[in-house]
Amino acid sequence: MAQDQINSQYFTGKTAIVTGAGSGIGRATAKKLAQQGANVALFDLLDERTTEVETEINRIRQGAARAFDVDIADAERVEKAVLETVELFGGVDIVFANAGINGVVSPIEELKLEDWQQTLSVNLNGTFLTLKYTIPHLKKNGGSVIITSSVNGNRTFSSFGMSAYSTSKAGQVAFAKMAALELAKFKIRVNVICPGAISTNIDQSTKKTDELKEIVIPVEFPEGRQPLEDGPGEPEQVANLVSFLASKESSHITGSQIYIDGAESLL
């Protein structure tokens, strides 16, 4: 059987929830899983980008994708979208908790409490809510959860002004490992990925304050920051990793923290 035929049947009959599905890593992963046979629930703020992903997937396989208008920091909207996904597709097998923001980048003393809370609310609370409301459905047949963290807050700490972001990303790793142990007896695997620089539009959610220049320590690498490649990674490369972690090929992997950064964070 040809490899593309195998891939098209990889997740046949499975349902995946992808948060932050309207762009970047979420978009690439939603398309990848759909191409491999999964039905995909696209959780994101409903806008032109998200509906475009829905259209692209359904053009390939009619009815395989549905976009849901979700703010992952809003418990009611997350729960409602999960229940609607189960009603539409019959269950949940794969959860990619990927949505996140950079938020306000600022010295700690200048960072407003509401900006700190906003970043943690989206990145950390959003991850918690995504798992909280999908776990009861995953328990029925087991499944795979993949959480998008970052090299920031785990291996690298030189992204000056990103104290809120890095804290949220470190918290996701601890949460993933706690969840992996708690859910193992239900055959639910939980892993966390830590991307480095990836070509996405997350910078659109970044707000840098004027005071940032006062704390930045210059860090320069004469031949670039990405040793493996000549620039940042691509969303599709991350999607390939998520697909592997969602599949039976990774059936004995849980509680793992996997870096995908081309050795960037080792510098």
Secondary structure as UniProt FT lines:
FT   HELIX           3..8
FT   TURN            9..13
FT   STRAND          15..19
FT   TURN            20..22
FT   HELIX           24..35
FT   TURN            36..37
FT   STRAND          39..44
FT   HELIX           48..60
FT   TURN            62..63
FT   STRAND          65..69
FT   TURN            72..73
FT   HELIX           75..89
FT   STRAND          94..97
FT   STRAND          103..105
FT   HELIX           108..110
FT   HELIX           113..120
FT   HELIX           121..125
FT   HELIX           126..138
FT   TURN            139..141
FT   STRAND          143..148
FT   TURN            153..155
FT   TURN            160..161
FT   HELIX           163..183
FT   HELIX           184..186
FT   STRAND          188..195
FT   HELIX           202..205
FT   STRAND          206..208
FT   HELIX           210..214
FT   TURN            222..223
FT   HELIX           235..246
FT   HELIX           248..250
FT   TURN            251..252
FT   STRAND          257..260
FT   TURN            262..263
FT   HELIX           264..266
//
